[in-house]
Amino acid sequence: MPLCQAFRSKGLSGFGYTSTAEEVTAGLSLAGKNILVTGCNSGLGLETMRVLALRGACVVGTARTLEKARAACETVAGLTVPLACELSDPTSVRACVASIVAKGIQLDAIICNAGIMALPKIELAYGYEMQFFTNHIGHFILVTELLNQLTLTGRVVVVSSAAHTRAPKGGIEFDNLDGNKGYGPWRAYSQSKFANILFAKELSRRFRGTQRTANAVHPGVVATNLARYNRLGHLLYAAAGPLLFKNAHQGAATQVYVATSPALATVSGMYFSHSNRTAPRADAENPTIAKKLWELSEKIATRLH
Ligand SMILES: NC(=O)c1ccc[n+]([C@@H]2O[C@H](COP(=O)([O-])OP(=O)(O)OC[C@H]3O[C@@H](n4cnc5c(N)ncnc54)[C@H](OP(=O)(O)O)[C@@H]3O)[C@@H](O)[C@H]2O)c1
């Protein structure tokens, strides 16, 4: 298929590469729904919050600091609740959970959107590589400790990336999570995005027999601030992004679609790209690796209490 046609074509959902978050929610009322979005102050998170609030949802928008969350919420029309949630700091994540409990907010969806990409040099949080810790462990603690606040039909959407296909063999280097056997910025990012898919898959297995769902998404390559830690990547995103990549309106579509579409009420354990179901790398479907990652994540979460 010619490239330009691939961009224009729509999948089974009726949406495709160029669909925007507004388009995938056209005609949908989210009034009365509460949806949490992490990383609400930039890129896909900000657009996700804007469109969910536009459709009537009350959006719990989290950012590293309350100031950032407040400033982002003030740019959006509609109902929002700003909260701090620094994902690399379990104390901050747990304070966010405590605020939601104290406010009595029942969540209809949690969108694990925040992320960092390709830190040039290894950085550690509590002895674990920072991208693994922020992108996966932070969200693991947030979601598992918010389960009592998730409605009986609640959805968890984990924002992964097609970059997961470049994760190390086996997906997760369980013996190198502190970088003792070497570090590569993209390798570590890809591994963290692989972990995002495993998390959604295992959570979905644990939701079996309930009406709750968990899915992972790839938003597409989108011109945002994500490449900020990588000088070359940042230049590429800034210079070529507007021409070559999706814009944030299009980039936010898949996560908004998976969090809200009535057509997906019972769809769980899947991976979506361009607002359609697709297959991740084969070993991201392996329940043994997913269970192993879950058990390790639980241990880390417990140790950091
Ligand atoms: N853009 C793409 O091409 C692309 C492709 C595939 C997947 N994704 C995924 O899409 C998601 C959103 O990325 P984006 O493109 O919108 O990038 P972005 O514009 O850089 O936004 C990332 C958000 O995550 C927040 N964040 C980073 N570290 C955090 C931490 N430790 N605690 C709490 N929040 C933190 C950032 O906050 P600060 O601004 O305060 O740092 C920001 O709000 C990420 O998970 C990314 O992996 C993006």
The ligand as an ORCA input file, in Angstrom:
! r2SCAN-3c Opt
* xyz 0 1
  N       5.833     10.983     21.465
  C       6.039      9.804     20.903
  O       6.515      9.729     19.756
  C       5.695      8.546     21.630
  C       5.788      7.319     20.951
  C       5.494      6.144     21.628
  C       5.115      6.201     22.961
  N       5.051      7.400     23.616
  C       4.673      7.399     25.033
  O       3.701      8.379     25.252
  C       3.734      8.807     26.615
  C       3.604     10.326     26.681
  O       4.766     10.899     26.124
  P       4.754     12.287     25.327
  O       5.163     11.973     23.951
  O       3.523     13.044     25.581
  O       6.006     12.990     26.026
  P       6.155     14.342     26.873
  O       5.576     15.494     26.131
  O       7.592     14.384     27.244
  O       5.268     14.068     28.165
  C       5.693     13.154     29.134
  C       4.981     13.446     30.429
  O       5.448     12.514     31.417
  C       5.794     13.260     32.574
  N       6.807     12.602     33.386
  C       8.070     12.278     33.049
  N       8.724     11.751     34.100
  C       7.837     11.736     35.128
  C       7.919     11.334     36.481
  N       9.048     10.858     37.000
  N       6.818     11.454     37.243
  C       5.673     11.963     36.743
  N       5.541     12.382     35.479
  C       6.619     12.272     34.681
  C       6.330     14.579     32.023
  O       6.427     15.541     33.048
  P       7.537     16.734     32.964
  O       7.112     17.581     31.803
  O       7.430     17.406     34.274
  O       8.866     16.068     32.753
  C       5.272     14.848     30.973
  O       4.115     15.348     31.573
  C       5.038      8.241     27.191
  O       4.735      7.124     28.008
  C       5.815      7.795     25.968
  O       6.682      6.698     26.237
  C       5.310      8.567     22.980
*
